[in-house]
């Protein structure tokens, strides 16, 4: 991989997430400071449920063949950054929470194009052979997971966690048999000899 590609991916995924987090925390801090210094603080200006949701990836858990920079950058934000935020965020605002989601293969037109669609070997390898539900994640499932983590009512005690939204991903296919299917070969032999 070219170092410029590595740097571009890290700039987007790590530095971009860091800057978003920095300005979110600064906004919280400034709000808390202005509320505490104001003599007429009202309930209308109180932030009741501040939450930050970082978008990670299954790649941050399992790695992706030929995508080391993407995998490393997602791992950095959903493990390293999130672990630090778990401690730092409540120091700024007592009710503030930070979490992440790690989507698996998401069923988008781009994913279908990259895998050549359902029924192909690449599709099978990416989202059927390695997941309990044998399917990619729908876009709406990712959005609903973000809404769940944003809700104080449904996830008010969830903080500093990475929610896997990956159809039960168990890892990656590392080795594949590249010859003729042995079971089929043996079955044909039995039929011929029988």
C-alpha positions as CSV (number, residue, x, y, z in Angstrom):
1,X,0.0,0.0,0.0
2,X,1.2,3.4,-0.9
3,X,2.0,5.6,2.2
4,X,-0.2,8.4,0.8
5,X,-3.2,6.0,0.7
6,X,-2.5,4.9,4.3
7,X,-2.3,8.6,5.4
8,X,-5.5,9.5,3.6
9,X,-7.5,6.7,5.2
10,X,-6.1,7.6,8.7
11,X,-6.8,11.3,8.2
12,X,-10.4,10.5,7.3
13,X,-11.2,7.8,9.8
14,X,-9.0,8.7,12.8
15,X,-8.4,12.4,12.5
16,X,-11.9,13.1,11.3
17,X,-13.4,11.2,14.2
18,X,-11.0,12.9,16.6
19,X,-11.9,16.4,15.4
20,X,-15.6,15.6,15.5
21,X,-15.2,14.4,19.1
22,X,-13.1,17.4,20.0
23,X,-15.6,19.9,18.9
24,X,-18.5,17.9,20.4
25,X,-16.7,17.9,23.8
26,X,-15.8,21.6,23.4
27,X,-19.5,22.4,22.8
28,X,-20.5,20.4,25.9
29,X,-17.9,22.1,28.0
30,X,-18.8,25.5,26.8
31,X,-22.5,24.9,27.5
32,X,-21.8,23.6,31.0
33,X,-19.5,26.6,31.7
34,X,-22.1,29.1,30.4
35,X,-24.9,27.4,32.3
36,X,-23.1,27.4,35.6
37,X,-21.9,31.0,35.3
38,X,-25.4,32.3,34.2
39,X,-27.5,33.4,37.1
40,X,-30.7,32.6,35.3
41,X,-30.2,29.1,34.2
42,X,-33.4,27.5,32.9
43,X,-34.5,24.0,32.1
44,X,-34.8,25.0,28.5
45,X,-31.0,25.4,28.2
46,X,-30.1,22.2,30.0
47,X,-28.7,19.4,27.8
48,X,-30.4,16.3,29.1
49,X,-29.1,13.5,27.0
50,X,-25.8,14.4,25.2
51,X,-24.5,11.4,23.3
52,X,-21.7,10.8,20.8
53,X,-21.9,7.8,18.5
54,X,-18.7,6.8,16.6
55,X,-19.0,4.7,13.5
56,X,-16.6,1.8,13.6
57,X,-16.6,-1.4,11.5
58,X,-16.4,-5.1,11.7
59,X,-13.0,-4.5,10.0
60,X,-11.8,-3.0,13.3
61,X,-12.5,-6.4,14.9
62,X,-11.5,-8.9,12.3
63,X,-9.4,-7.1,9.7
64,X,-10.0,-7.1,6.0
65,X,-7.9,-8.7,3.3
66,X,-6.0,-6.0,1.4
67,X,-7.4,-3.2,3.6
68,X,-4.9,-2.9,6.5
69,X,-5.2,0.9,6.8
70,X,-9.0,0.8,6.9
71,X,-9.0,-2.0,9.5
72,X,-6.3,-0.3,11.7
73,X,-8.1,3.1,11.6
74,X,-11.5,1.7,12.6
75,X,-9.9,-0.3,15.4
76,X,-8.2,2.8,16.6
77,X,-11.5,4.7,17.0
78,X,-13.7,1.9,18.3
79,X,-11.2,0.6,20.8
80,X,-8.5,3.2,21.7
81,X,-10.5,6.4,21.3
82,X,-13.7,5.0,22.7
83,X,-11.9,3.6,25.7
84,X,-10.4,7.0,26.5
85,X,-13.8,8.7,26.0
86,X,-15.4,6.3,28.5
87,X,-13.4,8.0,31.2
88,X,-13.2,11.6,29.9
89,X,-16.7,12.4,28.7
90,X,-18.5,12.1,32.1
91,X,-15.9,14.5,33.6
92,X,-17.2,17.2,31.2
93,X,-20.9,16.4,31.5
94,X,-22.2,14.0,34.1
95,X,-24.9,12.5,31.8
96,X,-23.0,12.5,28.5
97,X,-22.4,9.2,26.9
98,X,-20.1,8.0,24.1
99,X,-20.5,4.7,22.2
100,X,-19.7,3.2,18.9
101,X,-21.4,0.9,16.4
102,X,-19.4,-1.6,14.3
103,X,-21.5,-2.5,11.2
104,X,-20.7,-5.6,9.2
105,X,-21.1,-5.8,5.5
106,X,-23.9,-3.4,4.7
107,X,-26.3,-4.1,1.9
108,X,-25.7,-1.0,-0.3
109,X,-25.4,-0.7,-4.0
110,X,-21.7,-0.3,-3.6
111,X,-21.4,-3.5,-1.6
112,X,-23.5,-5.3,-4.2
113,X,-21.2,-4.0,-7.0
114,X,-18.0,-4.9,-5.1
115,X,-19.2,-8.5,-4.5
116,X,-21.1,-8.8,-7.8
117,X,-24.3,-9.4,-5.9
118,X,-26.1,-12.2,-4.2
119,X,-25.2,-15.7,-5.3
120,X,-21.6,-14.9,-6.1
121,X,-18.6,-16.4,-4.4
122,X,-17.4,-13.0,-3.0
123,X,-20.9,-12.3,-1.6
124,X,-20.9,-15.7,0.0
125,X,-17.5,-15.2,1.5
126,X,-18.2,-11.6,2.8
127,X,-21.6,-12.0,4.3
128,X,-22.9,-15.6,4.3
129,X,-20.0,-17.9,5.2
130,X,-18.9,-15.8,8.2
131,X,-22.2,-14.6,9.8
132,X,-24.7,-16.4,11.9
133,X,-27.7,-14.8,10.0
134,X,-26.1,-15.5,6.6
135,X,-26.9,-12.1,5.2
136,X,-25.5,-8.6,5.0
137,X,-26.7,-5.8,7.3
138,X,-29.5,-3.6,6.0
139,X,-28.9,0.1,6.0
140,X,-32.0,0.7,8.2
141,X,-30.5,-1.7,10.8
142,X,-27.5,0.5,11.1
143,X,-29.6,3.6,11.5
144,X,-31.9,2.0,14.1
145,X,-28.8,1.0,16.1
146,X,-27.6,4.6,16.1
147,X,-31.1,5.7,17.3
148,X,-31.0,3.1,20.0
149,X,-27.7,4.3,21.4
150,X,-28.9,7.9,21.1
151,X,-31.9,7.2,23.2
152,X,-31.5,7.8,27.0
153,X,-34.7,5.8,27.5
154,X,-33.5,2.7,25.8
155,X,-29.8,2.9,26.4
156,X,-29.3,5.4,29.1
157,X,-26.8,3.2,31.0
158,X,-24.8,2.1,28.0
159,X,-21.6,4.1,27.8
160,X,-18.2,3.4,26.3
161,X,-19.4,0.3,24.4
162,X,-19.1,-0.8,20.8
163,X,-22.3,-2.4,19.5
164,X,-21.7,-4.9,16.8
165,X,-24.3,-4.7,14.0
166,X,-22.9,-7.4,11.9
167,X,-25.5,-10.3,11.5
168,X,-23.5,-12.4,14.0
169,X,-20.1,-12.1,12.3
170,X,-17.6,-14.8,13.5
171,X,-14.5,-13.8,11.6
172,X,-13.1,-14.0,8.1
173,X,-12.6,-16.8,5.7
174,X,-8.8,-17.3,5.6
175,X,-8.3,-20.5,3.7
176,X,-10.4,-21.9,0.9
177,X,-10.2,-25.3,-0.9
178,X,-9.2,-24.4,-4.4
179,X,-9.6,-27.8,-6.0
180,X,-12.6,-29.8,-7.0
181,X,-15.0,-30.3,-4.1
182,X,-13.8,-33.5,-2.3
183,X,-17.3,-34.5,-1.1
184,X,-18.7,-34.3,-4.6
185,X,-15.7,-36.2,-6.0
186,X,-16.2,-39.0,-3.5
187,X,-19.9,-39.1,-4.1
188,X,-19.4,-39.5,-7.9
189,X,-16.9,-42.2,-7.3
190,X,-19.4,-44.2,-5.1
191,X,-22.1,-43.8,-7.8
192,X,-19.7,-45.0,-10.6
193,X,-18.4,-48.0,-8.5
194,X,-21.9,-48.9,-7.2
